[in-house]
Amino acid sequence: MAEIAFIGLGNMGSGMAANLVKAGHAVRAFDLNEAAVQALVGKGARAASTLSVAVTGADAVVTMLPAGPHVKSVYEGADGILELARADAVLIDCSTIDVDTARAVGAAAAAKGFSFVDAPVSGGVAAAEGGTLTFMVGGPEEAFNRAEPILDAMGKAVIRAGEAGAGQAAKICNNMLLGIHMIGTCEALNLAMKLGLDPQNFYDIASKASGQTWSLTSYCPVPGPVPAAPSNRDYKPGFAAPMMLKDLKLAQATAEEAGVETPMGRRAREIYQQFNDEGGAELDFSGVIKMLAGELGSGVK
């Protein structure tokens, strides 16, 4: 089993690191939140007091950080991972960041001879805890082959999307589609109920018809049909609304740079911006149904 430095123990990272421990890896946990570190120590990890203590001598380094600037700083900064890591360590960034930063960090790692992949995830907190995430991986095939066994311990699917930055590109496109689908699913359910249809009955129909989507059958935004969905626990986040907004902003910035028209993605970003601004920031992204139904905020603008 490997010695793995895990950097970033937020809602997603904590569950992911715990699954590495369960798989028998020796995990060195580092985060600025000491409580998060101690929680993982209680599951069998070892606390690292500094980034250097975590990374030095490790076989692999996994990072799960909030945004591109954090990733760039932790990897390329003075006394960062590229200075501290063992020459033959495999470096895996699971953060969701912009494609350009992922490519830049990948290039910096390659220039120093490291095997590096960008490997953002899909699945939310429940999948992180359950070890059922999907990893979308960008990087050289050799680096992917080295990273795959580590990612397998945290997910149900590990798919190489292409070279450096391709994992981020796949994640951004996937989550733009998810945001659009969720809004459409919410609109359809709201209309169905307004027309007098029972939501369970409409679910039974749409889930077996052409309206079937993951947003409906795995994450239904109304209580009842999918017991594990956040709608059945007052929209407590599995995938928080601010995270969806972050991904939609990344998608729009990337689309503009690429010169690609994404009008539905743009409208989804606007709706989630309003949802976050008008009381949805503490809710799951599926809670946008409340705003679309006029039960939250000032009504959709």
Secondary structure, 3 states (H helix, E strand, C coil): CCEEEEECCCHHHHHHHHHHHHCCCEEEEECCCHHHHHHHHCCCCEECCCHHHHHCCCCEEEECCCCHHHHHHHHHCCCCHHHHCCCCCEEEECCCCCHHHHHHHHHHHHHCCCEEEECCEECHHHHHHHCCEEEEEECCHHHHHHHHHHHHCCEEEEEEEECCCHHHHHHHHHHHHHHHHHHHHHHHHHHHHHCCCCHHHHHHHHCCCCCCCHHHHCCCCCCCCCCCCHHHHCCCCCCEHHHHHHHHHHHHHHHHHHCCCCHHHHHHHHHHHHHHHHHHCCCEHHHHHHHHCCCCCCCCC
